[in-house]
Amino acid sequence: MKKAILIAVLLGGCDLTASQERATAERADNAQCSNYGLKPGTAEFAQCRMSMDQHRQARVGAALQQIDRNNREAADYNERRLARPTINCTGTTTGNTTNTTCR
């Protein structure tokens, strides 16, 4: 469920499959590392790609943590909003009259 929400948030409503999204990210990472002047097949290019992947994973992790925080805050808010105070009532009867006091 969380991954579905995250994908929807990260893709901004685009209708991409997970494999299409990975392929798009791979092309973007390759292009960026090439723009840095690195050549595919070199150790430096591989390091660049790993670094970009780690940054992406960190962003996804941070987004999942934010979703968790938002869900907890919403649940806490709803619990407080729906919480009802405890009411204790006592009754005293004098003759035909019963007086009830609630606090």
C-alpha positions as CSV (number, residue, x, y, z in Angstrom):
1,M,0.0,0.0,0.0
2,K,2.7,2.4,1.0
3,K,4.7,1.7,-2.2
4,A,1.6,2.3,-4.3
5,I,1.1,5.7,-2.6
6,L,4.8,6.5,-3.0
7,I,4.9,5.7,-6.6
8,A,1.8,7.8,-7.2
9,V,3.4,10.7,-5.4
10,L,6.8,10.4,-7.1
11,L,5.4,10.0,-10.6
12,G,2.9,12.8,-10.1
13,G,0.1,10.8,-11.7
14,C,2.1,9.5,-14.7
15,D,0.9,6.1,-15.9
16,L,4.3,4.3,-15.9
17,T,4.9,0.8,-14.8
18,A,7.7,0.0,-12.3
19,S,10.0,-1.3,-15.1
20,Q,9.3,1.8,-17.3
21,E,10.1,4.0,-14.3
22,R,13.4,2.1,-13.6
23,A,14.3,2.4,-17.3
24,T,13.6,6.1,-17.3
25,A,15.7,6.6,-14.2
26,E,18.5,4.5,-15.7
27,R,18.6,6.6,-18.9
28,A,18.6,9.8,-16.8
29,D,21.4,8.5,-14.6
30,N,23.5,7.5,-17.6
31,A,23.0,10.9,-19.2
32,Q,23.9,12.7,-16.0
33,C,27.1,10.7,-15.5
34,S,28.0,11.2,-19.1
35,N,27.4,14.9,-18.7
36,Y,30.0,14.8,-15.9
37,G,32.4,13.6,-18.6
38,L,32.5,10.0,-17.4
39,K,32.7,7.2,-19.9
40,P,30.4,4.1,-19.7
41,G,32.3,1.0,-18.6
42,T,34.8,2.8,-16.4
43,A,35.0,2.5,-12.6
44,E,34.2,6.2,-12.3
45,F,31.0,5.8,-14.3
46,A,30.0,2.8,-12.2
47,Q,30.7,4.8,-9.0
48,C,28.6,7.7,-10.4
49,R,25.7,5.4,-11.1
50,M,25.9,3.8,-7.7
51,S,25.9,7.2,-6.1
52,M,22.8,8.3,-8.0
53,D,21.1,5.1,-7.1
54,Q,21.9,5.5,-3.4
55,H,20.6,9.1,-3.5
56,R,17.4,7.9,-5.1
57,Q,16.9,5.1,-2.5
58,A,17.5,7.7,0.2
59,R,14.8,10.0,-1.3
60,V,12.4,7.1,-1.5
61,G,13.1,6.1,2.1
62,A,12.6,9.7,3.3
63,A,9.3,9.8,1.4
64,L,8.1,6.6,3.0
65,Q,9.1,7.9,6.4
66,Q,7.1,11.1,5.7
67,I,4.1,9.0,4.7
68,D,4.4,7.0,7.9
69,R,4.6,10.3,10.0
70,N,1.6,11.7,8.2
71,N,-0.4,8.6,8.7
72,R,0.5,8.5,12.5
73,E,-0.4,12.2,12.8
74,A,-3.7,11.7,11.1
75,A,-4.5,8.7,13.3
76,D,-3.6,10.6,16.5
77,Y,-5.7,13.6,15.4
78,N,-8.7,11.4,14.7
79,E,-8.3,9.5,18.0
80,R,-8.2,12.8,19.9
81,R,-11.1,14.3,17.9
82,L,-13.2,11.2,18.4
83,A,-12.3,10.7,22.1
84,R,-15.2,11.3,24.4
85,P,-14.7,12.3,28.1
86,T,-15.8,9.9,30.8
87,I,-19.1,10.9,32.3
88,N,-20.0,9.7,35.8
89,C,-23.5,10.1,37.0
90,T,-25.0,9.7,40.4
91,G,-28.6,9.8,41.4
92,T,-30.3,10.5,44.7
93,T,-34.0,9.8,45.3
94,T,-36.0,11.8,47.8
95,G,-39.6,10.7,47.8
96,N,-41.0,10.6,44.3
97,T,-38.1,12.8,43.0
98,T,-34.8,11.6,41.6
99,N,-32.0,14.0,41.1
100,T,-29.2,13.0,38.8
101,T,-25.8,14.7,38.7
102,C,-23.3,14.0,36.0
103,R,-19.7,15.0,35.8
